[in-house]
Amino acid sequence: MKQNAMRVLILIAHANEEFSTSHRIAKLTEEALIESNHEVRVVDLKKIGFDKVASQSDFTHVSRPDHFDYETSHVATNDNLIDEIVEQQKNVVWCTHIIVIGPMWFYRYPAIFYAYFERVFCDSFAYTSTQFCSNAPLKGRKAMCVITLGGFPTTYMPSGPQTTVEGILYHVTRGNFSYCGFDCYRSQAFYQCMQDRAEIDDPMIAAKWKKAVQNLEKRPLIPFGNGVSNVAPGEMNEGQRICGLCDYTLDEAINSKDRKSVV
């Protein structure tokens, strides 16, 4: 294993267990990382049973079963969680990077991703009432979102008819990962993706994606602000700025020289 090797956790967020564009992208991602001598763990959220929502059954015991509250049932030692959640928390502790790969359904990832995140990135593990964002327990790790879409790139330009990919994923990058202390790389979109064919199936695009993954450490970060300061009249707030970011292309990812935040 090379010095400064990454430990990458790949999460496949798809309702299908094996056959999808997301799975094909995940396979290429794994290959690229292994070829560069990084450590990789791949977790298919459907296959491991994370298609269940957060509930009382996530706990081995609760202090007040007659007045159950999910968030406050987590204890500081986190030793009252069932094994399947603990196992995934160990994966998160192990990793230096997380790459989420899934399709856009109703302008978000499939529900299976949120079921996973709510159950694994829980209170007292990923954040506390006083530890979040810049001082969260998981601070120092990095995440990247990869999303497949059926539409065309022009639809998701800042000047397009809808919104941008970073705008679609803002609730994940900022609301999920950044809140839990992660820095977030610029997201990657793949367009015109259907069940049986997608641009990633083009050998040239697949080769570019592998090169982009191998250059991950130099990929720019999403330029979040401090999340506290108000903006002056007429200026854009953080969400508006992030929604205004153009799509980050594979060529840009391959040729990136450093990973400083770029607006």
ZIVENCOR-V853334 format. One record per residue. N is the residue number from 1. RES is the residue in one letter. SS is DSSP state (a for helix, b for strand, c for the rest). PSI is psi in whole degrees, 0 to 359 (NA if undefined). NEAR is the number of other ideal C-beta (glycine too) atoms within 8 Angstrom. Layout:
n=N res=RES ss=SS psi=PSI near=NEAR
n=N res=RES ss=SS psi=PSI near=NEAR
This chain:
n=1 res=M ss=c psi=132 near=4
n=2 res=K ss=c psi=158 near=7
n=3 res=Q ss=c psi=143 near=3
n=4 res=N ss=c psi=29 near=4
n=5 res=A ss=c psi=143 near=9
n=6 res=M ss=c psi=152 near=11
n=7 res=R ss=b psi=105 near=12
n=8 res=V ss=b psi=126 near=14
n=9 res=L ss=b psi=115 near=13
n=10 res=I ss=b psi=122 near=14
n=11 res=L ss=b psi=121 near=13
n=12 res=I ss=b psi=111 near=14
n=13 res=A ss=b psi=79 near=13
n=14 res=H ss=c psi=147 near=15
n=15 res=A ss=c psi=338 near=6
n=16 res=N ss=c psi=148 near=9
n=17 res=E ss=c psi=327 near=6
n=18 res=E ss=c psi=319 near=7
n=19 res=F ss=c psi=102 near=6
n=20 res=S ss=c psi=163 near=10
n=21 res=T ss=a psi=322 near=13
n=22 res=S ss=a psi=320 near=15
n=23 res=H ss=a psi=323 near=13
n=24 res=R ss=a psi=321 near=11
n=25 res=I ss=a psi=319 near=14
n=26 res=A ss=a psi=320 near=12
n=27 res=K ss=a psi=315 near=8
n=28 res=L ss=a psi=321 near=13
n=29 res=T ss=a psi=314 near=15
n=30 res=E ss=a psi=314 near=11
n=31 res=E ss=a psi=314 near=9
n=32 res=A ss=a psi=319 near=13
n=33 res=L ss=a psi=317 near=13
n=34 res=I ss=a psi=320 near=9
n=35 res=E ss=a psi=334 near=8
n=36 res=S ss=c psi=12 near=8
n=37 res=N ss=c psi=33 near=7
n=38 res=H ss=c psi=159 near=11
n=39 res=E ss=b psi=142 near=8
n=40 res=V ss=b psi=138 near=10
n=41 res=R ss=b psi=132 near=11
n=42 res=V ss=b psi=127 near=8
n=43 res=V ss=b psi=115 near=11
n=44 res=D ss=b psi=107 near=11
n=45 res=L ss=c psi=325 near=15
n=46 res=K ss=c psi=317 near=13
n=47 res=K ss=c psi=326 near=7
n=48 res=I ss=c psi=4 near=9
n=49 res=G ss=c psi=24 near=7
n=50 res=F ss=c psi=33 near=12
n=51 res=D ss=c psi=28 near=9
n=52 res=K ss=c psi=141 near=8
n=53 res=V ss=c psi=163 near=5
n=54 res=A ss=c psi=135 near=7
n=55 res=S ss=c psi=177 near=7
n=56 res=Q ss=a psi=336 near=9
n=57 res=S ss=a psi=354 near=6
n=58 res=D ss=a psi=350 near=10
n=59 res=F ss=b psi=144 near=10
n=60 res=T ss=c psi=332 near=5
n=61 res=H ss=c psi=151 near=5
n=62 res=V ss=c psi=150 near=9
n=63 res=S ss=c psi=329 near=4
n=64 res=R ss=c psi=77 near=7
n=65 res=P ss=a psi=337 near=6
n=66 res=D ss=a psi=347 near=4
n=67 res=H ss=a psi=61 near=5
n=68 res=F ss=c psi=133 near=9
n=69 res=D ss=c psi=121 near=7
n=70 res=Y ss=c psi=308 near=9
n=71 res=E ss=a psi=316 near=7
n=72 res=T ss=a psi=354 near=6
n=73 res=S ss=a psi=345 near=12
n=74 res=H ss=c psi=133 near=11
n=75 res=V ss=c psi=159 near=8
n=76 res=A ss=c psi=327 near=4
n=77 res=T ss=c psi=349 near=6
n=78 res=N ss=c psi=32 near=12
n=79 res=D ss=c psi=16 near=5
n=80 res=N ss=c psi=23 near=11
n=81 res=L ss=b psi=151 near=12
n=82 res=I ss=c psi=161 near=9
n=83 res=D ss=a psi=322 near=5
n=84 res=E ss=a psi=330 near=9
n=85 res=I ss=a psi=317 near=12
n=86 res=V ss=a psi=319 near=10
n=87 res=E ss=a psi=318 near=8
n=88 res=Q ss=a psi=328 near=13
n=89 res=Q ss=a psi=325 near=12
n=90 res=K ss=a psi=324 near=8
n=91 res=N ss=a psi=319 near=11
n=92 res=V ss=a psi=317 near=14
n=93 res=V ss=a psi=321 near=6
n=94 res=W ss=a psi=322 near=8
n=95 res=C ss=c psi=157 near=12
n=96 res=T ss=c psi=338 near=8
n=97 res=H ss=b psi=146 near=13
n=98 res=I ss=b psi=134 near=15
n=99 res=I ss=b psi=118 near=12
n=100 res=V ss=b psi=131 near=13
n=101 res=I ss=b psi=121 near=14
n=102 res=G ss=b psi=170 near=15
n=103 res=P ss=b psi=163 near=13
n=104 res=M ss=c psi=118 near=12
n=105 res=W ss=b psi=122 near=6
n=106 res=F ss=c psi=44 near=4
n=107 res=Y ss=c psi=34 near=4
n=108 res=R ss=b psi=174 near=10
n=109 res=Y ss=c psi=162 near=14
n=110 res=P ss=c psi=155 near=11
n=111 res=A ss=a psi=335 near=7
n=112 res=I ss=a psi=328 near=14
n=113 res=F ss=a psi=316 near=14
n=114 res=Y ss=a psi=327 near=9
n=115 res=A ss=a psi=317 near=14
n=116 res=Y ss=a psi=310 near=13
n=117 res=F ss=a psi=316 near=9
n=118 res=E ss=a psi=327 near=10
n=119 res=R ss=a psi=325 near=11
n=120 res=V ss=a psi=314 near=12
n=121 res=F ss=c psi=64 near=11
n=122 res=C ss=c psi=171 near=13
n=123 res=D ss=b psi=140 near=9
n=124 res=S ss=c psi=350 near=9
n=125 res=F ss=c psi=306 near=11
n=126 res=A ss=c psi=342 near=12
n=127 res=Y ss=b psi=164 near=12
n=128 res=T ss=c psi=182 near=8
n=129 res=S ss=c psi=340 near=3
n=130 res=T ss=c psi=353 near=4
n=131 res=Q ss=c psi=106 near=8
n=132 res=F ss=c psi=163 near=10
n=133 res=C ss=a psi=246 near=8
n=134 res=S ss=a psi=342 near=5
n=135 res=N ss=a psi=26 near=7
n=136 res=A ss=c psi=155 near=13
n=137 res=P ss=c psi=332 near=10
n=138 res=L ss=c psi=14 near=11
n=139 res=K ss=c psi=143 near=9
n=140 res=G ss=c psi=347 near=5
n=141 res=R ss=c psi=167 near=13
n=142 res=K ss=b psi=152 near=11
n=143 res=A ss=b psi=152 near=14
n=144 res=M ss=b psi=137 near=15
n=145 res=C ss=b psi=131 near=11
n=146 res=V ss=b psi=129 near=15
n=147 res=I ss=b psi=140 near=16
n=148 res=T ss=b psi=141 near=15
n=149 res=L ss=c psi=151 near=13
n=150 res=G ss=c psi=342 near=8
n=151 res=G ss=c psi=189 near=7
n=152 res=F ss=c psi=155 near=6
n=153 res=P ss=a psi=325 near=8
n=154 res=T ss=a psi=336 near=6
n=155 res=T ss=a psi=331 near=9
n=156 res=Y ss=a psi=27 near=14
n=157 res=M ss=c psi=156 near=10
n=158 res=P ss=c psi=331 near=8
n=159 res=S ss=c psi=5 near=3
n=160 res=G ss=c psi=181 near=10
n=161 res=P ss=c psi=347 near=3
n=162 res=Q ss=c psi=253 near=5
n=163 res=T ss=c psi=182 near=7
n=164 res=T ss=c psi=166 near=14
n=165 res=V ss=a psi=317 near=11
n=166 res=E ss=a psi=330 near=13
n=167 res=G ss=a psi=318 near=10
n=168 res=I ss=a psi=321 near=12
n=169 res=L ss=c psi=4 near=11
n=170 res=Y ss=a psi=322 near=12
n=171 res=H ss=a psi=337 near=8
n=172 res=V ss=a psi=310 near=13
n=173 res=T ss=a psi=312 near=17
n=174 res=R ss=a psi=311 near=16
n=175 res=G ss=a psi=328 near=8
n=176 res=N ss=a psi=290 near=11
n=177 res=F ss=a psi=311 near=11
n=178 res=S ss=a psi=323 near=13
n=179 res=Y ss=a psi=329 near=11
n=180 res=C ss=a psi=15 near=13
n=181 res=G ss=c psi=359 near=16
n=182 res=F ss=c psi=144 near=12
n=183 res=D ss=b psi=146 near=8
n=184 res=C ss=b psi=126 near=15
n=185 res=Y ss=b psi=158 near=13
n=186 res=R ss=c psi=137 near=13
n=187 res=S ss=c psi=161 near=15
n=188 res=Q ss=b psi=129 near=13
n=189 res=A ss=b psi=145 near=12
n=190 res=F ss=b psi=128 near=13
n=191 res=Y ss=c psi=168 near=11
n=192 res=Q ss=c psi=45 near=9
n=193 res=C ss=c psi=121 near=12
n=194 res=M ss=c psi=173 near=8
n=195 res=Q ss=c psi=318 near=6
n=196 res=D ss=c psi=358 near=3
n=197 res=R ss=c psi=147 near=5
n=198 res=A ss=c psi=166 near=11
n=199 res=E ss=a psi=335 near=9
n=200 res=I ss=a psi=342 near=13
n=201 res=D ss=a psi=349 near=8
n=202 res=D ss=c psi=122 near=7
n=203 res=P ss=a psi=327 near=5
n=204 res=M ss=a psi=320 near=6
n=205 res=I ss=a psi=319 near=11
n=206 res=A ss=a psi=317 near=11
n=207 res=A ss=a psi=321 near=8
n=208 res=K ss=a psi=318 near=11
n=209 res=W ss=a psi=319 near=15
n=210 res=K ss=a psi=321 near=13
n=211 res=K ss=a psi=321 near=12
n=212 res=A ss=a psi=319 near=13
n=213 res=V ss=a psi=320 near=11
n=214 res=Q ss=a psi=345 near=10
n=215 res=N ss=c psi=19 near=11
n=216 res=L ss=a psi=319 near=11
n=217 res=E ss=a psi=343 near=6
n=218 res=K ss=a psi=3 near=8
n=219 res=R ss=c psi=138 near=13
n=220 res=P ss=c psi=153 near=12
n=221 res=L ss=b psi=154 near=12
n=222 res=I ss=c psi=129 near=14
n=223 res=P ss=c psi=73 near=9
n=224 res=F ss=c psi=152 near=11
n=225 res=G ss=c psi=198 near=7
n=226 res=N ss=c psi=353 near=4
n=227 res=G ss=c psi=10 near=7
n=228 res=V ss=c psi=312 near=3
n=229 res=S ss=c psi=135 near=5
n=230 res=N ss=c psi=158 near=3
n=231 res=V ss=c psi=155 near=6
n=232 res=A ss=c psi=155 near=5
n=233 res=P ss=c psi=133 near=3
n=234 res=G ss=c psi=347 near=3
n=235 res=E ss=c psi=158 near=6
n=236 res=M ss=c psi=142 near=6
n=237 res=N ss=c psi=179 near=7
n=238 res=E ss=a psi=313 near=9
n=239 res=G ss=a psi=320 near=9
n=240 res=Q ss=a psi=320 near=8
n=241 res=R ss=a psi=317 near=12
n=242 res=I ss=a psi=320 near=15
n=243 res=C ss=a psi=339 near=12
n=244 res=G ss=c psi=1 near=8
n=245 res=L ss=c psi=133 near=12
n=246 res=C ss=c psi=159 near=6
n=247 res=D ss=c psi=137 near=9
n=248 res=Y ss=c psi=116 near=10
n=249 res=T ss=c psi=164 near=6
n=250 res=L ss=a psi=321 near=11
n=251 res=D ss=a psi=319 near=7
n=252 res=E ss=a psi=320 near=8
n=253 res=A ss=a psi=322 near=14
n=254 res=I ss=a psi=321 near=10
n=255 res=N ss=a psi=2 near=6
n=256 res=S ss=c psi=135 near=11
n=257 res=K ss=c psi=334 near=4
n=258 res=D ss=c psi=171 near=6
n=259 res=R ss=c psi=25 near=9
n=260 res=K ss=c psi=155 near=6
n=261 res=S ss=c psi=136 near=8
n=262 res=V ss=c psi=131 near=6
n=263 res=V ss=c psi=NA near=5
